[in-house]
Amino acid sequence: MPYGLALHTTSTRLGLALIDCTHPDSSSIRTASYDLGREMVTHLHGCTLEFLAPQTWSDLCLMAVAKGPGSFTSTRLGVVMARTIGQQLEIPVFGISTLEAAAYADLRSPHNDREMPVSGPPIFDDRAVELEASRGEVFTGLYRYDRDQDEMSCLHADAAMSRQAWQDLLTDLTPAPIPLTVDLTHVIRDTTALAILARQRWQRGDRPSWSEAIPFYGQHPVT
C-alpha cells in the first residue's frame, strides 16, 4: 500500500502526516507533532523514524514538505530531508507553500461549511494569507480555492513586503479576499493539508523531481 509522508518544519514545531495515497478521503491520515525548539536539527530524523513505524521508507510513494516561508533554519532542514529521501527512494517531492497549506486548511475547516452555498457561483473562495516576518514586514500570498476540484491556485506569489504595500495590493481586488493570518502552532492542521494536497496532485499524475523542491525564505537571514 503506497503512502505519502508530509513534513512541516517551518517553526520550532515539527509536524508529520502519513497518508494512504489510494484512499479517497482524509480519514486515512495519521499525524503527530513535536515541540522541538532549537533541537530540530538533532531530533528531526529520529522523530520521523519513530512516527513512520510500522511503515518503512520503502512504503512511501511521495514526500510533501512545507517549503516556507517560516524559520530559515527549520525550513531548510525540512526541505533538505525531503529532497534527500525523494532522491534516495526515487519518489516525487511536493514542495508546498506554508501559506498555501494554511489557506487550504482554513477553507476546508468545518466553520467554512456554512459559507458555501449548495448551488450557484462560488463565494468566499479567496484567501489573503499573511505570516509575520522580521524587519517590520509580512510574508504574503493570495490563494484561490476551486471547490469543484478541491484544489488551490496561486493568484499572487508568496513575497515579503511592508504591511502598507500588502494592504495597498488588496485594496483594488474585487471581490475582496478573506484575510487569514497564519498561526504556526496549528502544525497538525497544516501538515494534514500538505499531505492531502500532495496526494491529490500525485493521483492526477504529477511527479515532481526532488530537485524541484526549493525552499522559499522570503528574506535574507542576515540583511
C-alpha positions in Angstrom: 0.0 0.0 0.0 1.6 3.3 -1.1 1.9 6.1 1.5 2.8 9.8 1.4 4.9 11.4 4.2 4.4 15.1 4.9 6.9 17.2 6.8 6.2 20.7 8.3 9.3 22.3 9.8 8.8 26.0 9.3 8.7 26.8 13.0 10.0 25.2 16.2 7.3 22.6 16.0 7.7 19.5 13.8 4.5 18.4 12.1 4.3 14.9 10.5 1.5 13.3 8.5 1.3 9.9 6.8 -1.4 9.5 4.2 -2.7 6.4 2.3 -2.3 7.5 -1.3 -5.0 5.1 -2.5 -7.7 6.2 0.0 -10.4 8.7 -1.2 -10.7 10.8 1.9 -8.8 12.3 4.8 -9.8 9.6 7.3 -6.7 7.7 6.3 -4.2 10.2 7.7 -2.1 9.6 10.8 -0.5 12.7 12.3 1.9 13.8 15.1 3.6 16.9 16.3 6.8 17.5 18.3 7.7 20.8 20.0 11.5 20.6 19.3 12.5 24.2 19.8 16.2 24.6 18.9 16.6 20.8 18.9 15.0 20.4 15.4 18.3 19.6 13.8 19.1 17.0 16.5 15.8 15.2 16.6 14.2 15.6 13.2 15.3 12.3 11.8 14.7 10.3 14.9 11.2 11.7 15.4 10.4 10.9 11.8 11.6 7.3 12.0 9.6 6.9 15.2 6.5 8.3 13.6 6.8 6.3 10.4 6.7 2.9 12.1 5.3 0.3 11.4 5.7 1.6 7.8 9.1 1.8 6.4 10.8 4.1 3.8 10.1 1.5 1.1 6.3 2.0 1.6 6.5 5.7 0.5 5.3 6.8 -2.9 5.7 10.6 -2.3 7.1 13.2 0.0 5.4 16.5 0.8 7.2 19.4 2.6 6.3 22.9 3.7 8.9 24.9 1.7 8.4 28.2 3.6 8.1 31.0 4.4 9.0 30.5 8.0 12.1 30.0 10.1 15.1 30.0 7.9 17.0 27.1 9.6 14.0 24.9 10.3 12.6 25.3 6.8 16.0 24.4 5.3 16.2 21.3 7.4 12.8 20.0 6.3 13.3 20.7 2.6 16.8 19.1 2.7 15.4 16.0 4.4 12.5 15.7 1.9 14.8 16.1 -1.0 17.3 13.5 0.3 14.5 11.0 0.9 13.0 11.7 -2.5 16.3 11.3 -4.3 17.3 8.1 -2.5 13.9 6.4 -2.9 13.3 7.9 -6.4 9.9 9.2 -5.4 8.3 12.6 -6.2 8.7 15.5 -3.7 6.0 18.1 -3.5 7.2 21.4 -2.1 4.2 23.3 -1.0 4.0 26.9 0.4 3.4 27.3 4.1 0.8 29.9 3.2 -1.0 27.7 0.7 -1.3 24.9 3.2 -2.7 27.2 5.8 -5.2 28.6 3.3 -6.3 25.1 2.3 -6.7 24.0 5.9 -8.8 27.1 6.7 -11.0 26.7 3.6 -11.7 23.0 4.5 -12.3 23.6 8.2 -15.9 23.0 9.5 -16.6 26.6 10.2 -16.4 27.3 6.5 -19.1 24.8 5.5 -21.8 27.3 6.4 -20.3 29.9 4.0 -20.5 27.6 1.0 -23.8 27.6 -0.9 -25.2 24.3 -2.2 -25.6 25.7 -5.7 -24.7 28.9 -7.6 -21.5 30.7 -8.2 -18.7 30.0 -5.6 -18.1 32.6 -2.9 -15.6 33.1 -0.1 -13.0 31.2 -2.2 -10.1 33.5 -1.9 -7.7 33.9 1.0 -5.2 36.8 1.5 -2.7 35.0 3.7 -0.1 36.6 5.8 2.6 35.5 8.3 4.6 37.8 10.5 8.1 38.3 9.2 11.1 40.3 10.6 12.2 43.9 10.0 8.6 45.1 10.0 7.5 43.1 7.0 4.9 40.3 6.5 5.1 37.2 4.3 2.1 37.3 1.9 0.3 35.2 -0.6 -3.1 35.2 -2.3 -4.7 31.8 -3.0 -8.0 30.7 -4.6 -9.9 27.5 -3.8 -11.6 25.6 -6.5 -14.4 23.7 -4.7 -15.2 21.5 -7.8 -11.7 20.2 -8.0 -10.9 20.6 -4.3 -7.7 22.3 -5.3 -5.7 25.5 -4.7 -4.3 28.0 -7.2 -2.0 30.9 -6.5 -3.2 34.4 -7.5 -0.2 36.3 -6.1 3.1 34.6 -5.5 4.4 34.5 -1.9 6.5 37.5 -1.1 7.9 39.6 1.8 6.6 43.2 1.8 5.7 46.0 4.1 2.2 45.8 5.7 1.2 49.0 3.8 2.3 47.6 0.5 0.2 44.5 1.2 -2.8 46.5 2.1 -2.5 48.6 -1.0 -2.4 45.5 -3.1 -5.5 44.1 -1.5 -7.5 47.4 -1.8 -8.0 47.0 -5.5 -9.1 43.4 -5.5 -12.8 42.5 -6.3 -14.2 40.5 -4.7 -12.2 41.2 -1.7 -10.4 38.1 -0.4 -10.9 36.9 3.2 -7.8 37.7 5.3 -6.0 34.9 7.0 -3.2 35.2 9.5 -1.1 32.0 9.7 -0.7 30.6 13.2 2.2 28.2 13.0 1.1 26.5 16.2 -1.6 24.8 14.1 1.0 22.5 12.8 -1.2 19.3 12.7 -3.9 21.0 10.7 -1.5 22.5 8.2 0.6 19.3 7.9 -2.6 17.4 7.1 -3.3 20.0 4.4 0.1 19.4 3.0 -0.5 15.6 2.8 -3.9 16.0 1.2 -2.7 18.5 -1.4 0.3 16.3 -2.3 -1.9 13.2 -2.6 -4.4 15.0 -4.9 -1.5 16.1 -7.2 0.0 12.6 -7.2 -3.3 11.0 -8.0 -3.7 13.2 -11.0 -0.3 12.2 -12.3 2.1 14.9 -11.0 5.5 13.6 -10.3 7.8 16.5 -9.4 11.5 15.7 -9.0 13.2 16.1 -5.7 15.3 18.8 -7.3 12.2 21.0 -7.8 11.6 21.3 -4.1 13.2 24.7 -3.4 12.8 26.5 -0.1 11.2 29.9 -0.1 12.9 32.1 2.6 11.4 35.4 1.5 14.1 37.4 3.4 17.8 37.1 3.7 18.6 35.7 7.1 21.2 38.4 7.8 20.4 41.6 6.0 
